[in-house]
Amino acid sequence: MYSALITAVSNMFAKFFEFKTTGIKNQAQTDVIEDKKDYKKAIDIAEQIIEIAQNYKSDMTFAHRLKFVHLINSFRKHN
């Protein structure tokens, strides 16, 4: 009788620790997915900023225009 009780309690603790381990493994995947969503939102916002800045490109100095075009090309290359 006591051996069955001890076995049941030990199985309960084993399942609990297995559950915790699985949760920790899945947490890393969840963090990556959330980071990817945040990066996607940031990229969308950056593209909107670029579109707005394009309207004022003619008001920029020549040096700023060159730098602006270079940064846009670099952004799109790495995006």
N, C-alpha and C positions, 0 to 999 in steps of 0.2 A: 504494500500500500504506500509506504513512504518512498520507495524507489520510483514508483509511478509519478508521485507528486514532485519529486526532485527532478525527474526527467522532463516533466511538463514545464516546470519553472525554468530549467536550463534551456529548453527549446524556445520558450518565450523570450528569454534574453538573447539567444542567438538570432532569432527573427528580428528583434528590435535593433541589434547592431547591424544586421544585414540591411535593414531599411535605412538606417542612418548613413551607411556607406554608399548605398545607391543614390541617396539624396545629394550627397557631396559630389559624386561623379556627375550627376545631371545638372548641378549648379553651374559648373564650368561651361557646359553647353548653353545653358540659359543666358549666362553672362555674354557669351560670344554673340548670340542671336540679338540680345538687347543692344550691344555695342554696334552691331551691323545696322540695326534700325536707326540708331542715333546718327551714325555716319551718313546714312542715306538722307536723313532729314537735313543734316548740315550741308551736304552736297547740293541738295535742292535749293536751299537758301542761298548758297554761294552763287549758283547759276542765276538766280533772280537778281542778286546784287550786280553780277556782271552785265546782265541785260539792261539794268538801270544805268550803270556806268557807261555803257556803250552810247547812250544818248548824249553824254557830256564829253565824249572823246574829242570832238572838234574844239572844245574850249581848253583842252590841255596843252601844255607846252610840248614841243617836239620830243624832248627827252622823256617826259612823262608818258607820252603816247607810245613811244617805243617800249618803255618798261611795261606799260599796261598790256600791250599786245603780247610781249614776251611772257608775262605772267598768265595771261589767258591761255596761250598755247601750252604752257607748262602744266597748267591746271587740267586742261582737257586731255593732255597726253597721259597724265597720271591718274585720271579719273576712270 
